[in-house]
Amino acid sequence: MFSATMIAPVTGHAGGVTGQATEWTQLANNAELIALVGKSADQVNNQVKQITQLAEQIQNQLNIYNNLLQNTARLPKHMWGQVEGDLRKLQSIVGQGQGIAFSMGNIDDVLKQRFQSFADFKTGLADGQTFSDNYQTWSTTNRDTIAGTLKAAGLTADQFTSEEATMSSLRAMSETSDGQMKALQVGHQIAAQQVAQFQKLRGLVSQQTTMMGTWFQSRQADKDLAQARRENFFSSPLPNVRGGQMMKPRW
């Protein structure tokens, strides 16, 4: 509800992986690229878990505020400040989720461009889709879900085009108990949606990480086999040529 990052596409900023999307395309050394991708994938798994837990905490906290509002005309100013803080956190983790989807989709695209073996690798995804396709679908679905929640509450994305506009709208809503109730209800609903969406994102990241790990292992196995063959060739004893016919000049 409370940020343009919940509505508009996000093109950066996903914690450990943010900013590396462009770096992956610039690395000339394929070994460096693979090392960076592997490290980033591990970081992403942990990050998605953390933001899922944070979304659950925000959901529970907003529910507490909502229950308190049932017994009072309006939440006091200091408590509403805590509500605004939780909603800003919600805004932030939505942006992080979008950034993760962008970055992990970028990994898939770059590896397919760099390595034919990766492009040919069977991912197990349905209907011939790629991970890049799936992340784009997840991102679009997430934004559409939030937009639908805003629309159902009589709100528009235009009211939340920046953090400044967001906070201005929240302060206006805080002036009445009905406005506070609406903000809490919509915020709680979006937080619940994000918990479900982040669980799906975590599953997608885990599936991609497993697939990449399998590909890394198969690629390393091919390199090890080639090295073993080279070592075997150069360490083999010279063939025994004794017993052959003596070469003599003939004139």
Legacy VTK file of the C-alpha trace (Angstrom):
# vtk DataFile Version 3.0
C-alpha trace
ASCII
DATASET POLYDATA
POINTS 251 float
0.000 0.000 0.000
2.504 2.449 1.204
5.092 2.863 -1.511
5.598 3.163 -5.224
7.897 0.172 -4.864
4.771 -1.850 -4.227
3.330 -0.748 -7.553
6.119 0.274 -9.923
8.891 -2.024 -11.190
12.045 -2.079 -9.091
15.418 -2.189 -10.820
17.900 -2.507 -7.989
18.521 -2.833 -4.250
18.187 -6.346 -2.960
20.636 -6.449 -0.104
23.550 -8.785 -0.762
22.775 -9.229 -4.440
21.779 -5.680 -5.268
24.034 -3.866 -7.661
25.631 -7.110 -8.802
23.186 -7.577 -11.658
25.250 -5.283 -13.863
28.534 -6.661 -12.495
27.638 -10.152 -13.684
27.387 -8.947 -17.276
30.741 -7.137 -17.042
32.917 -9.919 -15.613
35.260 -11.192 -18.306
36.489 -14.155 -16.268
33.931 -16.963 -16.244
35.399 -18.448 -13.058
34.851 -15.127 -11.263
31.307 -14.983 -12.593
30.473 -18.457 -11.297
32.041 -17.741 -7.897
30.048 -14.510 -7.534
26.797 -16.163 -8.613
27.244 -19.006 -6.125
27.972 -16.635 -3.258
25.046 -14.379 -4.159
22.614 -17.298 -4.349
23.487 -18.328 -0.790
23.011 -14.752 0.420
19.637 -14.518 -1.308
18.329 -17.665 0.366
19.085 -16.179 3.774
17.714 -12.772 2.827
14.359 -14.094 1.607
13.993 -16.043 4.853
14.693 -12.887 6.878
12.245 -10.655 5.012
9.551 -13.340 5.239
9.975 -13.401 9.013
9.898 -9.587 9.121
6.677 -9.506 7.084
5.106 -11.923 9.583
6.186 -9.698 12.479
4.709 -6.615 10.795
1.483 -8.484 10.088
1.153 -9.479 13.744
2.031 -6.004 15.017
-0.520 -4.290 12.758
-3.131 -6.729 14.001
-2.326 -5.698 17.582
-2.773 -2.016 16.679
-6.046 -2.864 14.953
-7.353 -4.615 18.071
-6.336 -1.647 20.232
-8.222 0.704 17.935
-11.387 -1.295 18.509
-11.403 -0.053 22.118
-10.466 3.587 21.600
-11.560 6.513 19.467
-8.131 6.910 17.944
-4.616 5.665 18.535
-2.475 8.235 20.339
0.113 10.125 18.312
3.138 8.296 19.695
1.556 4.922 18.910
0.589 6.027 15.420
4.237 6.919 14.915
5.028 3.252 15.579
2.411 2.266 13.014
4.059 4.513 10.432
7.417 2.907 11.256
6.024 -0.579 10.656
4.453 0.508 7.383
7.761 1.983 6.233
9.401 -1.365 7.023
6.711 -3.056 4.962
7.444 -0.654 2.116
11.136 -1.517 2.344
10.776 -5.300 2.292
8.401 -5.169 -0.663
11.128 -3.302 -2.542
13.679 -5.884 -1.432
11.508 -8.702 -2.720
11.147 -7.037 -6.106
14.897 -6.432 -6.213
15.635 -10.080 -5.436
13.334 -11.237 -8.239
15.074 -8.859 -10.643
18.565 -9.966 -9.607
17.878 -13.698 -9.636
16.194 -13.415 -13.027
19.278 -11.564 -14.224
21.489 -14.425 -13.015
19.495 -16.827 -15.164
19.782 -14.609 -18.240
23.521 -13.980 -17.878
24.421 -17.641 -17.331
22.369 -18.651 -20.366
24.217 -16.066 -22.453
27.670 -17.100 -21.194
27.347 -20.886 -21.065
25.658 -23.057 -23.655
25.679 -25.956 -21.178
23.600 -23.865 -18.775
21.167 -22.841 -21.524
20.683 -26.523 -22.396
20.437 -27.661 -18.778
17.055 -29.107 -17.833
15.535 -26.944 -15.120
12.442 -29.016 -14.415
10.176 -25.992 -14.860
6.797 -26.456 -16.511
5.914 -25.485 -20.087
9.509 -24.776 -21.064
9.663 -21.673 -18.856
12.909 -20.262 -17.516
13.613 -18.971 -14.036
13.777 -15.498 -15.541
10.190 -15.950 -16.797
9.044 -17.163 -13.392
10.589 -14.233 -11.521
8.944 -11.799 -13.927
5.596 -13.514 -13.367
6.095 -13.393 -9.587
6.985 -9.696 -9.684
3.997 -8.781 -11.867
1.604 -10.829 -9.739
2.891 -9.226 -6.553
2.437 -5.685 -7.871
-1.028 -6.480 -9.265
-2.113 -8.011 -5.951
-1.090 -4.905 -4.021
-2.726 -2.618 -6.569
-5.936 -4.628 -6.258
-5.881 -4.265 -2.483
-5.439 -0.505 -2.785
-8.275 -0.232 -5.287
-10.633 -2.274 -3.093
-9.945 0.149 -0.248
-10.703 3.155 -2.447
-7.032 4.137 -2.645
-4.818 4.730 -5.669
-1.152 4.249 -6.435
-0.900 7.987 -7.164
-1.318 8.662 -3.460
1.816 6.644 -2.766
4.237 7.657 -5.503
7.033 8.509 -3.060
7.879 8.060 0.604
7.059 11.721 1.219
3.637 11.380 -0.411
3.099 8.140 1.481
3.790 9.686 4.874
1.639 12.695 4.006
-1.259 10.367 3.173
-0.759 8.401 6.375
-0.731 11.540 8.501
-3.989 12.630 6.888
-5.537 9.220 7.574
-4.375 9.339 11.203
-6.642 12.321 11.927
-9.719 10.109 12.253
-10.367 6.672 13.712
-11.894 5.569 10.413
-8.758 6.652 8.556
-6.544 4.855 11.026
-8.674 1.748 10.745
-8.463 1.786 6.960
-4.675 2.208 6.989
-4.241 -0.617 9.496
-6.576 -2.974 7.662
-4.977 -2.386 4.287
-1.487 -2.562 5.754
-2.317 -5.823 7.535
-3.790 -7.292 4.361
-0.738 -6.363 2.297
1.604 -7.734 4.973
-0.296 -11.033 4.891
-0.041 -11.074 1.092
3.690 -10.485 1.296
4.174 -13.390 3.686
2.526 -15.674 1.124
4.389 -14.103 -1.804
7.772 -14.277 -0.080
7.193 -17.948 0.686
6.651 -18.507 -3.034
9.735 -16.437 -3.818
11.783 -18.446 -1.346
10.654 -21.683 -3.013
11.622 -20.332 -6.422
15.043 -19.163 -5.200
15.676 -22.533 -3.524
14.732 -24.401 -6.694
17.002 -22.212 -8.804
19.874 -22.520 -6.314
19.569 -26.312 -6.331
19.548 -26.384 -10.130
22.579 -24.107 -10.362
24.411 -26.253 -7.815
23.752 -29.327 -9.942
25.015 -27.506 -13.021
28.134 -26.278 -11.190
28.900 -29.853 -10.124
28.407 -31.273 -13.608
30.593 -28.562 -15.090
33.324 -29.208 -12.514
33.052 -32.957 -13.137
33.682 -32.374 -16.858
36.736 -30.235 -16.037
38.067 -32.844 -13.584
37.637 -35.609 -16.160
39.481 -33.606 -18.805
42.316 -32.881 -16.349
42.567 -36.541 -15.355
42.833 -37.548 -19.012
45.596 -35.004 -19.615
47.537 -36.164 -16.573
47.117 -39.792 -17.600
48.335 -39.053 -21.107
51.478 -37.184 -20.058
52.348 -39.538 -17.210
52.067 -42.724 -19.283
55.382 -44.559 -19.876
56.914 -44.459 -23.335
55.976 -47.437 -25.488
58.546 -50.269 -25.694
60.075 -50.244 -29.199
62.533 -53.068 -28.647
62.358 -56.020 -30.985
61.600 -53.971 -34.017
63.605 -54.038 -37.196
66.882 -52.123 -37.089
66.869 -49.229 -39.478
69.935 -49.453 -41.704
70.909 -47.327 -44.622
70.470 -49.085 -47.937
72.520 -48.149 -50.970
LINES 1 252
251 0 1 2 3 4 5 6 7 8 9 10 11 12 13 14 15 16 17 18 19 20 21 22 23 24 25 26 27 28 29 30 31 32 33 34 35 36 37 38 39 40 41 42 43 44 45 46 47 48 49 50 51 52 53 54 55 56 57 58 59 60 61 62 63 64 65 66 67 68 69 70 71 72 73 74 75 76 77 78 79 80 81 82 83 84 85 86 87 88 89 90 91 92 93 94 95 96 97 98 99 100 101 102 103 104 105 106 107 108 109 110 111 112 113 114 115 116 117 118 119 120 121 122 123 124 125 126 127 128 129 130 131 132 133 134 135 136 137 138 139 140 141 142 143 144 145 146 147 148 149 150 151 152 153 154 155 156 157 158 159 160 161 162 163 164 165 166 167 168 169 170 171 172 173 174 175 176 177 178 179 180 181 182 183 184 185 186 187 188 189 190 191 192 193 194 195 196 197 198 199 200 201 202 203 204 205 206 207 208 209 210 211 212 213 214 215 216 217 218 219 220 221 222 223 224 225 226 227 228 229 230 231 232 233 234 235 236 237 238 239 240 241 242 243 244 245 246 247 248 249 250
